[in-house]
């Protein structure tokens, strides 16, 4: 059910009454009144139509204004696998939420699916002591999930690989990490290119294509830190999972595909090897259409330019660098790209110290979700509608007792998932926010500004490390 329908179905929807001279509802706002059985007769037909002509424009304007101001979200925590940190990273149009949850003891995390009220541990490609995660908005309604998992095989080159920034615990590195596809209860590995050891899967469309990146056997001199091998953007074919390389932007040597839509448009990054996590690997934000690769532009710097999601219109959202010296990603800025208007920044919330924004999800209504943060790691969940940024914490219906820190994805019904801080336990918890019609802003909780400045230090550190793609080198 879309947001407009929910507003109209609510008992608090506007009850404007247009006088008419018979029992048939007229067009426009009178339909709203008629649905609630509230209609008024007038003494004659002519007077009714005159008054209708006067009130109809006013009615519709006020109805839309009330609908916009009354939008609230019913927010609920999602169960964990026993640990104190979980996050929803993907929500499809069936309401499936996927992400990760730490296990009891907080020594590792597993890819997690919240579906129809059930909590499902997707497991790993190795033993239960290994890490796995659905790290990206997958955007698949067929029941396919894509993610990453450690195996039991030691990493022969000692690489942290891209997975290290997305795992936790003392054993988050040291093992080969592969992309996976999960369907019908089975997790299957997605192999790298010949000569490579590691791969990474991000998105899957409803045709069954899966995208990501994979190592080949080339030792690349532009790699830094623990990274040794070159990697390329790839797509794995439906059913056979045969791997295919995507072309790089002119002059680049490495890259990654991050999302795909049902039209087969793929977005991602190309650049140099660097640390295999953002930074100079994301020199160019690109879109692939067939064999054509196009640079969609940047916000002034060839650094950290990372698309996160693409909708069926071909609109792209993500984040980009704004300072050539910002190798740690402290000053990133969210962006949206459309074919008509090109790339534009999406600003952080107008709160003291908020200098970082990141967009991670977009739906077909061009609602964009993400995060706004200070350098110290105080983050708040954001919804951008057009050029207007909204603190989601200001639109929570009564009954929720936490702070929404990251909004990771949004589906076409406007349902949002991400991560929240639960003050009663000090935990980071995955959440789902369902749009509902409210009674106006007077009933909205507005505690986020106070809480955002008093997050515990270890929570701020976690958010600072895990917002965006962080610096893999600083996570070691």
C-alpha positions, -999 to 999 in steps of 0.1 A, spaced: 0 0 0 15 33 -10 19 63 13 -9 83 -3 -34 54 1 -24 49 37 -31 85 44 -65 84 28 -74 52 46 -66 67 80 -93 80 103 -73 112 105 -75 118 67 -90 151 57 -128 151 59 -137 180 36 -173 180 26 -185 193 -8 -223 200 -11 -238 182 -40 -274 177 -51 -276 140 -55 -261 108 -39 -232 104 -63 -198 116 -51 -181 141 -73 -145 140 -84 -115 152 -64 -116 157 -26 -153 148 -23 -143 112 -29 -124 114 4 -154 127 22 -177 101 5 -155 72 16 -161 82 53 -198 87 47 -197 124 54 -216 143 27 -239 173 29 -268 184 8 -277 219 -3 -310 234 -11 -305 236 -48 -283 222 -75 -269 255 -87 -257 266 -53 -240 233 -47 -219 235 -79 -210 271 -71 -198 262 -37 -180 231 -50 -161 252 -75 -150 275 -47 -140 247 -22 -125 221 -45 -91 238 -51 -89 247 -14 -99 212 -4 -73 195 -25 -44 219 -14 -53 214 22 -57 177 19 -22 173 3 -7 196 29 -22 177 58 -12 144 42 24 156 39 26 170 75 9 140 90 33 113 76 48 93 105 65 60 108 57 31 131 92 18 141 100 -16 155 132 -33 165 141 -65 147 153 -96 166 190 -104 167 209 -136 166 221 -130 202 247 -103 197 245 -66 205 249 -52 169 226 -58 139 215 -38 109 190 -41 81 207 -32 48 181 -42 22 143 -43 20 124 -55 -10 88 -50 -21 77 -81 -3 89 -67 30 120 -90 33 147 -74 52 183 -86 49 215 -75 66 235 -89 94 234 -97 131 262 -105 155 260 -138 173 260 -143 210 294 -132 224 298 -106 196 328 -126 181 314 -127 146 283 -118 125 261 -137 101 240 -127 71 205 -124 84 170 -124 68 139 -111 86 109 -125 67 73 -127 76 80 -123 113 108 -149 113 145 -145 120 167 -166 96 204 -171 101 217 -175 65 249 -192 78 283 -189 61 304 -206 34 326 -219 62 320 -229 97 297 -211 122 326 -192 136 331 -174 103 316 -141 92 290 -133 65 267 -104 57 242 -90 32 261 -58 29 242 -39 2 206 -31 -8 199 -61 -30 166 -50 -46 153 -85 -56 117 -95 -52 121 -132 -64 137 -143 -31 173 -140 -42 198 -125 -18 234 -116 -25 262 -110 0 296 -120 12 310 -148 34 342 -161 47 352 -196 39 374 -220 60 403 -216 35 432 -193 47 438 -162 26 471 -171 8 483 -136 3 473 -123 37 448 -99 22 422 -81 42 402 -79 10 371 -58 7 352 -80 31 373 -70 61 356 -36 65 322 -53 67 330 -80 93 336 -81 130 355 -99 157 390 -112 160 386 -135 130 372 -110 106 403 -114 83 426 -142 75 403 -163 53 392 -163 17 360 -143 13 335 -150 -15 304 -134 -27 273 -157 -23 238 -160 -37 211 -173 -14 179 -188 -27 154 -213 -13 174 -218 18 207 -225 1 238 -204 1 261 -209 -29 295 -194 -36 302 -170 -64 337 -177 -78 363 -151 -86 380 -147 -120 407 -171 -130 438 -167 -108 420 -148 -81 410 -159 -46 383 -135 -34 350 -121 -47 323 -97 -34 285 -97 -43 263 -67 -38 231 -67 -58 207 -90 -77 179 -81 -101 147 -100 -107 162 -117 -138 186 -134 -115 218 -115 -125 242 -108 -96 268 -81 -96 299 -74 -76 337 -76 -80 363 -103 -82 400 -108 -81 421 -120 -110 456 -134 -109 474 -101 -117 497 -86 -90 489 -49 -92 515 -23 -83 488 2 -74 476 -19 -45 484 -7 -10 481 -21 25 475 -58 24 458 -59 -10 479 -78 -36 457 -88 -65 438 -68 -91 400 -69 -92 374 -62 -118 337 -54 -118 317 -85 -127 282 -99 -133 273 -136 -125 248 -150 -149 215 -165 -137 214 -202 -129 249 -211 -142 266 -182 -122 291 -180 -150 313 -149 -143 317 -121 -168 340 -90 -166 326 -55 -172 347 -30 -191 366 -3 -172 365 34 -177 393 46 -199 427 45 -181 415 26 -151 427 -8 -140 403 -19 -112 367 -16 -104 335 -29 -87 299 -32 -97 275 -23 -68 239 -25 -80 218 -36 -110 182 -30 -120 158 -52 -141 167 -33 -173 202 -46 -169 217 -12 -160 246 -17 -136 263 10 -115 297 9 -98 332 23 -96 364 22 -115 399 35 -106 431 19 -93 436 -10 -69 444 11 -37 431 -7 -6 402 -25 -23 377 -4 -3 365 29 -18 390 58 -19 410 58 -52 393 26 -64 363 49 -67 379 75 -89 350 73 -113 313 66 -105 300 48 -136 269 32 -152 272 2 -175 245 -2 -203 255 -32 -223 291 -29 -232 291 9 -227 305 24 -196 297 60 -187 312 83 -160 283 100 -143 305 127 -128 315 137 -93 313 165 -67 347 179 -76 370 152 -64 381 119 -80 379 100 -47 352 79 -30 327 83 -58 305 53 -50 270 46 -63 250 25 -39 216 19 -56 198 23 -89 160 22 -95 141 11 -126 140 47 -139 178 46 -139 181 71 -110 214 66 -91 222 74 -55 254 71 -35 282 92 -20 312 111 -33 343 127 -20 345 165 -15 381 170 -3 411 156 -22 429 150 12 400 131 28 413 96 25 394 85 56 360 95 42 351 120 69 336 146 46 317 125 21 285 139 6 255 120 -6 244 124 -42 216 117 -66 221 113 -104 193 114 -130 197 113 -167 179 147 -170 197 167 -143 230 149 -138 247 146 -104 237 167 -74 247 167 -38 223 157 -10 232 178 20 235 165 56 210 175 82 212 212 92 225 203 127 256 214 144 287 195 133 270 174 106 294 174 77 290 139 63 261 125 43 256 92 26 227 80 4 223 42 3 188 34 -10 162 48 -35 127 37 -45 106 43 -76 91 75 -61 126 89 -58 126 88 -20 162 85 -9 174 73 24 208 74 41 227 89 70 240 123 83 269 123 106 295 144 125 332 136 122 330 121 157 304 95 146 271 109 158 248 98 130 211 102 123 189 85 97 178 107 68 151 108 42 155 130 12 125 140 -8 135 162 -36 160 187 -22 145 185 13 163 164 39 143 151 69 155 137 101 136 104 104 136 107 141 113 137 139 86 115 122 84 86 146 49 76 158 46 73 196 58 41 212 94 38 199 122 44 225 153 46 204 173 67 179 174 59 142 211 62 132 213 47 97 186 44 71 200 18 46 172 10 22 136 19 12 111 -1 -8 83 12 -31 58 12 -2 81 36 16 91 10 42 126 17 56 152 -4 73 186 4 89 201 5 124 189 22 156 204 28 191 185 12 219 193 33 250 178 8 275 205 -18 266 231 2 248 227 -20 218 227 -13 180 196 -29 166 182 -34 131 148 -17 126 119 -14 102 99 18 98 65 15 83 48 47 70 15 54 87 -9 83 87 -5 103 118 -24 131 135 0 159 127 34 169 140 21 177 175 23 140 183 57 133 168 86 124 191 115 148 187 142 135 210 169 128 184 189 160 188 194 155 225 203 118 222 225 123 192 250 143 212 252 117 240 259 84 222 284 62 241 319 65 228 321 29 215 288 34 196 302 65 179 334 46 170 314 18 155 294 42 134 325 61 124 341 29 112 311 14 95 295 44 79 301 45 42 330 22 33 354 36 59 391 31 56 400 -5 56 435 3 67 422 21 99 400 -9 107 430 -33 110 
